[in-house]
Amino acid sequence: MPGIVIVGAQWGDEGKGKITDLLAEGGDAVVRFQGGNNAGHTIVRGEQEWKLHLIPSGILYPGKLCIIGNGVVIDPRVLIDELDGLRARGVDVGGLRISANAHLIMPYHMLLDSAGEAKLGSLQIGTTRRGIGPCYADKAARLGIRVQDLLDEKILKKKIVAAMEPKRLSLRPYEKDPALDLHTMTEEFLIFGHRLEQHIADTSKLIWQLLDEHKKVILEGAQGAMLDIDHGTYPFVTSSNPLAGAACVGTGIGPKAIDEIWGISKAYTTRVGAGPFPSELHDGMGETLRQRGGEFGTTTGRPRRTGWLDLVALRYAARLNTMTSLVVTKLDVLSGLDRIQVCTGYRGADGAEFEDFPYHQTVLHHTTSKLTELGGWKEDLGECRTLSDLPSGAREYLDFIAEQIGVSVALVGVGPGREQVVWTEAGRQTLMGGDGAS
């Protein structure tokens, strides 16, 4: 069972970092395959909290191979700061490898990102303004700067000139910004190259070798299925494909290398930024979920929009990813509620009902949620470690989700701590390589 893909099954922020961290303990390598530093993982170990934005969460295990794949866009300044921060806390970062083919976020990408959002006014998408979209746009336009270009001054300078030429008009308001000076930019990025050179590698070949040796490789995505640029709530999406299929393209391996696809979902739903959100709560319950769940962005600190669990969107995500297992995080946040609502369908503006996710944007933007009420539970879940430890209401809630989605639950999060999880038998067998050993 060499290849396991971890993907978000909602609009991101589902707790993928914690799950990747748990699986990484028994794995040989952890690979990030798309997105940039617009994503973030928060991992809690004992009294220590770790916030990672680009480096795979497996870096916290000494000697573990952690790979940033070619599908990731990298702000080298952010990456170096993250490396320095880990070293300062005694973490060995020698196992980090960076794809030479990954694209770089340049200073002009961030300026264009902010300017583009400001120009949209009330129609803003809600990007993190980290330059992610403009960087992917340059990649598609064949004007991108790649990691390997940091190691060749002549090529780097030529590529920067070529990339900036068609942007000259858009960048005119920033023409006096010292960050856009060609000499300054070239020198700065060459220094980044010297700092990162020891980590740069042919990661596609490295991953293939690991898989060929039947090593366990964890492939982690950023964001979530509903933010996919092709299949998400366009245009309120990210600029890459956070689906399981992109794990192949973003790392340079074939689809037969993937054996397991785990989708991560909270026990409720959140979203950051603009865009449709049929099950969103605008009342006191929404604020309760936000405060109990600590729903503020790891990267931006922005408060997240909150709502009941959206099973229509979750079914859609399960289909897009062909999920083999579902992980439900933050089940503990729902403790103490007498009744729990779940979105099991949508109602359109004309009264039409939808059990499947609408393909037409106009329809989706005018839907409201059709709710089903389930019993809640009063008990605190923080000490639960087996399914039998969970109160009956919590078990029934998980059974209802699994039945509605058609995917079995492998793991349940019952608190922020690394040890605060409940493994099902199916999930434990995957973790242990299929034999269920403990």
C-alpha angles and dihedrals in degrees: 000000000000106000124054119173121205114199137169113249097197135033094310130271092084097137098265092150094062092047092047089049091053094049092042091065090071095033133088100219140010119210129192109209110183147004128046140238089313083089129067141189125207115200123185119202114174107305094342126093123199125197114196126180107172109004115083114252091242088079088089089072112081112246095004115144110241117186132193104206131217092259092066122092111219132207097202093203091057092045093051092047089051091050091048091049092052093047090050089057092050099259117148107230096179091109095064117114124183124201112245086216097057114114125241129232107229129201091256090055091062093046091050091047093054093043092049093052093046090051092054092060111179090005093063116147093215100242120173088241090232093132095254098131097046090048092054089045090056089047090056091044090052091241096110129129112225132204091252090059089068088072096058117057095192094052093042093055093046092050093049091052091048092048095049097046097078090043095054095107094045091048095048093102088057099042092118094049106118090216089070096053106121096222094045093047093048094048093046094050093046087057089051088052092054090050094049101035095098089059099046114106148147091271096176090062091043093053092045090053091051092050092045088056089051092248117159110252122188113206112198128194130201128228115007145276095267089059094055111132092227104032105022132087094296130231089019092067141099122268098250141049112269092184129114091252090062090060088078097047093041094053105029100246132121126254093248088069091070118087104161133034115192118192117203121213133169118233085249132022134263136178135187122210130006129325141087118316110171097185096045117139119218096180139076092288090060090053091046091056090047094052097040093046096042088235101187122120119266091214103034106018089229116152110251124231110244137205146149119293109287107216094177091062091040092054088050091051091049090054095045091052100033086228117208094190139016126218117201114202132191095023086149091067089072094054114120096032116125092207132017126206123214127191105233098163145003131243118211126218089261093051095259114145126223128198091173125060108268114245094205115083095210091055093046094051091058099045126111127197125268103215132209118198122224133181118266133209136232101208124106110242100199095105097042114116103163133044090248089058091062118092115253093253092057092047091049090050091053092046090051092052093048092048093048094047098038092227126107121240113246101177140010127204114219101172143357096269121098091239094049097097138110116218120205119212092255091052093047092053090054091049092050095045098263102303099092091228119159 
